[in-house]
Amino acid sequence: MKLDLSDVTPTFGFHGLSNMWRYVDDDKMVKLIELVEPYVLRTPHFIILILSYSMQCKFAVVEQLYGRMRKHISFDDAARRTLRLETASR
C-alpha cells in the first residue's frame, strides 16, 4: 500500500506546551490557552510555561495564564504541583 503524502503539512516541532512561548506571540498565547481543555492546565508543562513567562518578567501574561489555571485548580493544588516540579528537578 502506497500512502499519498501530498496533503501532509510539516509539523510545528516545538516539542511541548512549555516551549510554546518561544514561537507564539504573548497575545496569541493567552487566546490559545483560553481554548484548551481544563486537563491541560493541570499538566507540569503548563506550570513550566507559566514559570517561563515569570522568568522573563512578563507578569501580565503570567497573571492571565495563572488566572485561567485557577478557574479549574485550587491554590493548594497549584502549589503542590509546582512544588512537585521543584523536588523532581533536584
Secondary structure as UniProt FT lines:
FT   TURN            6..7
FT   HELIX           17..22
FT   HELIX           26..33
FT   TURN            34..35
FT   HELIX           38..42
FT   HELIX           44..55
FT   TURN            56..57
FT   HELIX           59..70
FT   TURN            71..72
FT   HELIX           75..88
//
